Amino acid sequence: MGDAPRDLTVYFDGSCPLCRAEIGHYRKQRGAETIAFVDVSDADVPLACGIDRDAAMARFHVRESDGRLLSGAEAFTRIWSRLPAWRWASRLSALPGVTSVLEFGYRAFLPVRPALSRMLRRFQSRG
């Protein structure tokens, strides 16, 4: 399992509790051994050429094995395609117009993400 080639690199904001929870879920899935997860909030972690830390903190990105960098809904669909339990979502996103709708939803979510993260942090600190 540890020797599987990692053909997809996920760049995520590890300082965001929502992002950490989602990535934690994906990491536990069968198929995750082919994905490298990079916490871009850690300034000591070097990033690959072509990805800016600020951009990666602001928006979800993945890099495919051919070097292509994708973000937003397209990035999520690539993760889903690698995880057998999520392939249904990948197939659904391949239908005409679905990725555009997902991207619209993702863009609507981005401005509220900081407030949701703060609320989650407060909730977690009470527990």
Secondary structure, DSSP 8 states (H G I E B T S, - for coil): -TTS---EEEEE-TT-HHHHHHHHHHHTSTTGGGEEEEETT-TTS---TT--HHHHHHS-EEEETTS-EEETHHHHHHHHHH-GGGHHHHHHHTSTTHHHHHHHHHHHHGGGHHHHHHHHHHHHHH-
